[in-house]
């Protein structure tokens, strides 16, 4: 069970990029909350100038969970994560899709003085091929929050991080010998990708 708690905040509408590196068997996701106005770029405040002159960087936080590594910014918002995984080991299943409420989430976990945490075990990896949805799961989620259009976090009733959900992650190869993706599913995926 996760020892990472989630606090809900106003939606920051970050830019999110998700990449499936087929050769490296890795999923890489990056979120960018830093949308500055032209006025802020032309007229930085004094603290920004001092930080740049003395090369002062904000504290970042890292949670490792087996092959999953999550990076959080100084406000403890998810900034990036990467997950080394083999699709042939994913559990192919049919999971009812639950809509997610757009929110920004901040995490609460035990971090050492270097901002490192081992508060989570490696997640189970579930894949729903019809929607191209990958779930990294520690527990059953009771509520879903969308951090970006294709990224959502599920939390338990007591606000622990339960699942991470990535939508639109279509894998062309057959996932497992026991659960091959049929021709109809492949055609449906290609049709959806051609429309999106």
N, C-alpha and C positions, 0 to 999 in steps of 0.2 A: 504494500500500500504506500502511496505517495505521502511524503512528509512536507510537501510543498503546498502552501496555502495561496489562494488567489483573492485579490481585492479588486473590485470593479470600479472603473473610473470613466469619465466622459470619453467618447469615441474620438480618437486623434486622426483617423483616416490615413494611416501610413501607406506608403508605396510598398508593395510586397512582390518579391520575385521568388519563384519556386523552380528549381531545376532538378531533373532526374538525370544523373550521370550514369548512363548504362554501362560504360566501360569500367568505371570505378565503383559500381554498385552503391552509389551514394545519393541521398536526397539532401539538397542544400536549399535553405530558405533564408532570405534576408528581408528585413523590414527597415524602412527609413522613415522616421518621424520628423526629421529635420527639414521642414518646408518653411524656409525663411522668405520674408518679403524682400523686395528690392531695397526698401528703405533700411531694413536691418543689415543687409549686406553692405550698403554704402556707409552706414553710420553705426558701427558696432559699439556696444556700451563699453565702459572702462574695464569691467571684469573680463570681457572677451579679449581685449587688447593685452591685458596683463597675462592672461592664461596663454596666449599665443607667444608673447615675448619670452616667457619662462618655460615654455613647453609643458604646461600643466595639463594633465589629462584627467578627465572625470573617472571615478571608480567604476569598473565594470564587474559583473558577477557572472560566474559560470556554474552550471549544474551539469554533472556527468551522470548518465544513467546507462551503463554498459556501453553500447556503440552509439548512443545518442549523446550529443553535447549541445547544450543550450547556452547562448550568450545573452545577458541582460544588460541594459544600459544603467546609468547612474540612478535613474528613477525606478529601476527594477522592472522595466518593460522588456518583453522579449525583443531582441535585436536581430538575432540570427540563430539558426540551429542546423546541424548536419547530423545525418544518420547513415551509418554504413550498414547495408542490409542486402540480403539475397532474395529476390522475388520468389524463388522456388521454395523458400521456407515460409512465405506468408500464408496465413490461413485464409483461404478464399471462402467468403460467406455472404449472406444477404442480410444487411443490417438496415432497418427502417431509418430513412433520413429524417433528422429533426432540424427544423429551422433554427438558426442562431441569431441572437440579438447583437447588433454591432456595439462593441464596447472596447475600451482599452483596458488591459489587465496589468496589475502589478503583483509581483509574487513576494512571498514571505517564506524564507527557508533559513536554515542555519548555514552561515558562511564563515570560513576561517578568515584570518587577517588579510589574506591575499584575494578574497572574494570567491573562493572555491567552495563547492558543496558536493557532497555525495548523498543527498537526501532522497534519492529515488533509485529503485531497481530498474533493470532493463525492461522496457515495455513489451507486451505481446504485440505482434504485428498482424493486423487484420486487413483484408482487401476486399472491397465490393466492386467487382469489375463493371457492372452496368453503368454506374456513375463515375467510375474511375476514382474511387474514394479510398484513401489509405488511412487507417486508424492506428495510432500508437496508444496502447491501452494499458492502464494499471488497474482500473476499477470501472464500475458502471457509472456513467455520467447522468446526472439528473437535470442539469441546465447547460445550454450551449451558448458561448459568446463568440461572435465573429470578430477576429482581429483585423481581417482583410477579406476580400471577396472569396478567396479560395482557402483560407486558413481559419480554423475555429478551435477553441479550447473547450472541453467539457469538464465540468466540475461536479463534485459530489454535493450532497445536502449540507455537509459541514464545510464547504468551500475549499476542499482539497482538489488539486489538479488530478483529474481522472483519465482524460484522453486528449490527444491532439488529432485533429482531422484535417487532411489535405484533400481537396476536391480537384477533379480534372487531371488526375495522374494516371494516364492510360499507358499500360505496359503492353507492348506488342507480342512478346513471347508468351508461350504457355507457362503458367505459373507453377503448377505442380503436376506430377504424373497422375495423382488421384483426382484433381479438379481442373482438367484442361479447359481453357476458354474456347467455347464453340465458335463456329463460323458466324452464326447469327450475332453473337456478342461482338466479334471483331468488326463485322459490317456496321453494326450500330455505332460503335466507337468512332469508326472512320467518318460516318455520316455526321455525328455530333461535332467532331473536330473540324470538318470541312465547313460547318455552319458558324463555328465560333472563331 
